[in-house]
Amino acid sequence: FLEEAIELDVDCISDGETTVVGGMLQHIEFAGVHSGDAAMVLPPHDLPEEVIEVVRKASHALADALKVVGLMNIQFAIKDGDLFVIEVNPRASRTIPFVSKAIGVPLAKLGAKVMAGSKLRDLGFVEEIHPRHWAIKESVFPFNRFPGSPIVLTPEMRSTGEVMGQDEDFGMAYAKTQMAAKPSLPLSGNVFLSVKDSDKEKALEVAQGLASLGFSFYSTEGTARFLNDNGIPSESILRISEGRPNVADLIKNGKVQLVINTPLGLIPRRDENDIRSEAVLHGVPVITTLGSAFAALNGIRSLKDRKFSVKPLQAY
């Protein structure tokens, strides 16, 4: 397993002679989250252009080698500068409708015509489209319908739908997806932050950003000590198993507006699961990956600093 690798989904179309990348989507979470559950952004939001070009050339090479006629989806992982192929699917993927809306091209329609013998040059689609805006896909989960179910993203798909947010600003596009998927990102209040040791350094960056926006913090003992040692005031609070008052009491009493809690292992501890379930029950946003935490920070900052606006899909 590739720890903290960047994952990409690439949707292509080929007529056997010409291959065009329809969309290159970067997962906001690290590799390891099922592609059906992962939040994705088109175009990739923090990859160097030279890496994107390597991915593009690899996609074209795979389409040529496999003699694809129609649509193709490839899942890549990038780790320490190396490119890995996770899987290649010579078919339409679940991201095709999203990509089509983001770039304004009916890829499924073109794919069907190509499979029936048409050529891309005759269909007028021979060059990759580079949107000037951000399009973000977020998954919708039924956790509020199944109290007590594990609320953590894994290779096992759990989502039952998805939403789309678009904007010229990355943070605002992400914030729009949270409004649609619910619950929305908070603009003020208290954050419960508890992360595993290996996540603490990066979580500190998120905490510093949220603190600069006026948020206060509650944390379990270890995380609270780390934050305080690094200049971020945080009040230590008991885990559910340690007694009362604990973090669940704070959530019930409306004193927590955002939960950031990365899992300590592959199997969530009972305390972790109870905290997340309590948050879902009371409509408090729950974040379980650092990638989503950084995206949420950007979203909150954009909501506070920019004017919220909407446009029809066709305007993009």
C-alpha positions in Angstrom: 0.0 0.0 0.0 1.3 3.5 -0.9 1.1 5.7 2.2 0.2 9.3 1.5 0.3 8.9 -2.3 -1.6 11.3 -4.5 -4.3 9.6 -6.6 -5.6 10.6 -9.9 -8.5 9.5 -12.1 -8.0 10.2 -15.9 -10.9 9.8 -18.3 -9.9 9.5 -22.0 -11.5 8.9 -25.3 -9.8 7.3 -28.3 -10.9 6.3 -31.8 -7.9 4.0 -32.3 -5.9 6.7 -33.9 -6.4 9.8 -31.8 -6.6 9.9 -28.0 -7.9 12.9 -26.0 -7.8 13.3 -22.3 -11.3 14.3 -21.3 -10.5 15.2 -17.7 -7.7 14.7 -15.1 -9.1 14.5 -11.6 -7.0 14.7 -8.5 -8.3 13.0 -5.3 -8.4 15.4 -2.4 -7.8 12.5 0.0 -4.7 10.5 -0.3 -4.7 7.2 -2.2 -6.5 4.4 -0.3 -10.0 5.9 -0.4 -12.4 4.2 -2.9 -12.7 6.4 -6.0 -16.5 6.4 -5.6 -16.1 7.9 -2.1 -13.2 10.3 -2.8 -13.6 14.0 -3.3 -12.0 15.0 -6.6 -11.0 18.2 -8.3 -10.6 19.0 -11.9 -8.1 20.2 -13.0 -5.5 18.9 -10.5 -5.0 21.7 -7.9 -1.4 21.3 -6.6 0.5 19.1 -9.1 3.5 20.6 -11.0 2.9 20.9 -14.8 5.7 18.4 -15.5 4.0 15.7 -13.4 0.7 16.4 -15.2 2.5 16.0 -18.5 3.9 12.6 -17.5 0.4 11.5 -16.5 -0.9 12.7 -19.9 1.7 10.8 -21.9 1.2 7.6 -19.9 -2.6 7.9 -20.5 -2.0 8.2 -24.3 0.5 5.3 -24.3 -2.0 3.0 -22.5 -4.8 3.9 -24.9 -2.5 3.1 -27.8 -1.1 -0.1 -26.3 -4.6 -1.4 -25.5 -6.1 -0.3 -28.8 -9.0 1.4 -27.1 -11.9 2.5 -29.2 -14.3 4.4 -27.0 -13.9 5.7 -23.4 -11.2 4.6 -20.9 -10.6 5.4 -17.2 -7.2 5.1 -15.6 -6.4 5.4 -11.9 -2.8 6.6 -11.1 -0.9 7.1 -7.8 2.0 9.4 -7.4 4.5 8.7 -4.6 7.9 10.4 -4.2 7.9 11.5 -7.9 7.1 7.9 -9.2 4.0 7.2 -11.2 2.1 4.0 -10.4 -0.9 2.5 -12.4 -3.5 1.3 -10.0 -6.0 0.1 -12.6 -7.1 0.7 -16.2 -10.7 0.3 -17.3 -11.4 0.4 -21.1 -15.0 1.6 -20.5 -16.9 4.6 -19.3 -16.4 5.3 -15.6 -18.6 6.8 -12.9 -16.8 10.2 -13.3 -17.8 10.6 -17.0 -21.0 12.6 -16.2 -19.0 14.9 -13.8 -16.2 15.5 -16.3 -18.7 16.1 -19.1 -20.4 18.9 -17.1 -17.0 20.4 -16.1 -15.7 20.7 -19.6 -19.0 21.1 -21.5 -18.5 18.1 -23.8 -20.9 15.1 -23.9 -18.2 12.4 -23.5 -20.6 9.5 -23.3 -22.3 10.6 -26.6 -18.9 10.9 -28.3 -17.8 7.6 -26.9 -20.8 5.8 -28.4 -20.3 7.5 -31.8 -16.6 6.5 -31.8 -17.5 2.9 -31.0 -19.9 3.0 -33.9 -17.1 4.0 -36.3 -16.9 7.8 -36.1 -13.5 9.5 -35.8 -12.8 12.2 -33.2 -11.6 14.7 -35.9 -15.0 14.4 -37.6 -16.7 15.0 -34.2 -14.6 18.1 -33.5 -13.0 16.8 -30.4 -9.2 16.4 -30.9 -7.7 18.6 -28.1 -7.9 18.4 -24.4 -9.9 21.1 -22.8 -8.4 23.0 -19.9 -11.1 24.7 -17.7 -10.4 28.1 -16.2 -12.5 27.2 -13.2 -12.4 24.5 -10.5 -14.9 21.7 -10.6 -15.1 19.5 -7.4 -17.0 16.3 -6.9 -18.0 15.4 -3.4 -19.7 12.2 -2.3 -22.9 12.0 -0.2 -23.0 9.4 2.6 -26.0 7.9 4.4 -24.3 7.9 7.8 -27.2 9.8 9.4 -29.5 6.9 8.4 -27.3 4.3 10.1 -26.3 5.5 13.5 -23.2 3.9 14.9 -21.8 2.8 11.5 -18.1 3.5 11.0 -17.6 7.0 9.6 -14.2 6.8 8.0 -13.2 6.6 4.3 -11.6 3.3 3.2 -11.1 1.2 0.0 -14.7 0.0 0.6 -17.3 2.3 -1.1 -20.1 3.6 1.1 -21.4 6.7 -0.7 -24.9 6.7 -2.2 -24.6 9.8 -4.3 -22.5 12.8 -5.2 -22.7 16.6 -5.7 -20.7 19.1 -7.8 -19.3 22.5 -6.9 -17.8 25.0 -9.4 -16.1 28.3 -9.0 -13.1 30.3 -10.1 -11.8 29.9 -6.6 -10.8 26.4 -5.3 -11.9 27.0 -1.7 -15.3 28.4 -2.8 -15.9 25.4 -5.1 -15.2 23.1 -2.2 -17.4 25.0 0.1 -20.2 24.7 -2.4 -19.9 20.9 -2.4 -20.2 20.9 1.4 -23.3 23.0 1.2 -24.9 20.6 -1.2 -23.7 17.4 0.5 -24.4 18.8 4.0 -23.6 19.8 6.6 -22.0 23.1 5.5 -18.7 24.3 6.7 -18.8 26.5 9.9 -17.5 30.1 9.8 -16.8 30.4 13.5 -16.8 28.5 16.7 -14.9 25.6 18.2 -13.0 22.7 16.5 -12.5 19.3 18.1 -9.1 18.2 16.7 -7.7 14.8 17.5 -5.2 13.1 15.2 -2.7 10.2 15.2 0.9 11.1 15.9 2.0 10.7 12.3 -0.6 13.4 11.3 0.3 16.0 13.9 2.8 18.1 11.9 0.4 18.6 9.0 -2.6 19.0 11.3 -0.7 21.8 12.9 -0.8 23.7 9.6 -4.6 23.3 9.5 -4.9 24.4 13.1 -2.8 27.5 12.5 -5.0 28.4 9.6 -8.2 27.9 11.5 -6.8 29.8 14.5 -6.0 32.7 12.2 -9.7 32.7 11.1 -10.9 32.9 14.7 -11.6 29.3 15.7 -10.8 27.8 19.1 -9.9 24.3 19.9 -10.7 21.3 22.0 -8.5 18.2 21.8 -7.7 14.9 23.5 -4.7 15.1 25.8 -1.9 14.2 23.3 -3.1 16.5 20.6 -3.8 19.3 23.0 -0.3 19.1 24.4 1.2 19.2 20.9 -1.0 22.2 19.9 -0.2 24.2 23.0 3.5 23.4 22.7 3.3 24.9 19.2 1.5 28.1 20.1 -2.1 27.1 19.4 -4.2 27.3 22.5 -6.3 24.1 22.9 -8.4 22.9 25.9 -7.8 19.3 26.8 -11.0 17.2 26.9 -11.7 13.6 27.9 -12.3 10.8 25.5 -15.7 9.2 25.9 -14.2 6.1 27.6 -12.3 8.3 30.1 -15.3 9.8 31.9 -17.3 13.0 31.8 -17.6 15.8 30.7 -16.2 14.5 27.4 -16.2 15.4 23.7 -19.6 13.8 23.1 -21.0 16.1 25.8 -19.6 19.1 24.1 -21.1 18.1 20.7 -24.5 17.4 22.3 -24.4 20.9 24.0 -23.6 22.6 20.7 -20.1 23.6 21.7 -18.3 22.0 18.8 -18.9 23.2 15.2 -16.3 21.0 13.4 -14.7 17.6 14.1 -11.3 16.7 12.6 -10.4 13.2 13.7 -8.0 11.0 11.7 -8.2 7.3 12.5 -5.5 5.7 14.6 -5.6 2.4 12.6 -7.3 0.5 9.9 -10.0 -0.6 12.4 -11.5 2.5 14.1 -11.4 2.5 17.9 -14.7 2.6 19.6 -14.1 6.1 21.0 -13.3 7.4 17.5 -16.4 5.9 16.0 -18.6 7.2 18.9 -17.3 10.7 18.5 -17.9 10.8 14.8 -21.4 9.2 15.1 -22.3 11.8 17.7 -21.2 14.6 15.4 -23.2 13.2 12.5 -26.3 12.9 14.8 -26.1 16.6 15.7 -25.3 17.9 12.2 -21.6 18.7 12.9 -19.2 18.3 9.9 -16.8 15.4 10.4 -13.4 15.3 8.6 -11.3 12.1 8.8 -8.5 12.8 6.3 -5.9 15.6 6.2 -6.5 16.2 2.6 -10.2 17.1 3.4 -9.0 19.2 6.3 -6.8 21.4 4.1 -9.7 21.7 1.6 -12.1 22.6 4.4 -9.6 25.3 5.6 -9.5 26.7 2.1 -13.3 26.6 1.9 -13.8 28.4 5.2 -11.3 31.1 4.3 -13.0 31.7 0.9 -16.4 31.9 2.5 -15.1 34.5 4.9 -13.0 36.5 2.4 -14.9 36.3 -0.8 -18.5 37.1 -1.9 -20.5 34.0 -2.4 -22.1 33.8 -5.9 -23.6 31.2 -8.2 -23.8 30.9 -12.0 -25.7 28.5 -14.2 -23.7 25.4 -15.3 -23.6 26.7 -18.9 -21.8 29.9 -17.8 -18.7 28.0 -17.0 
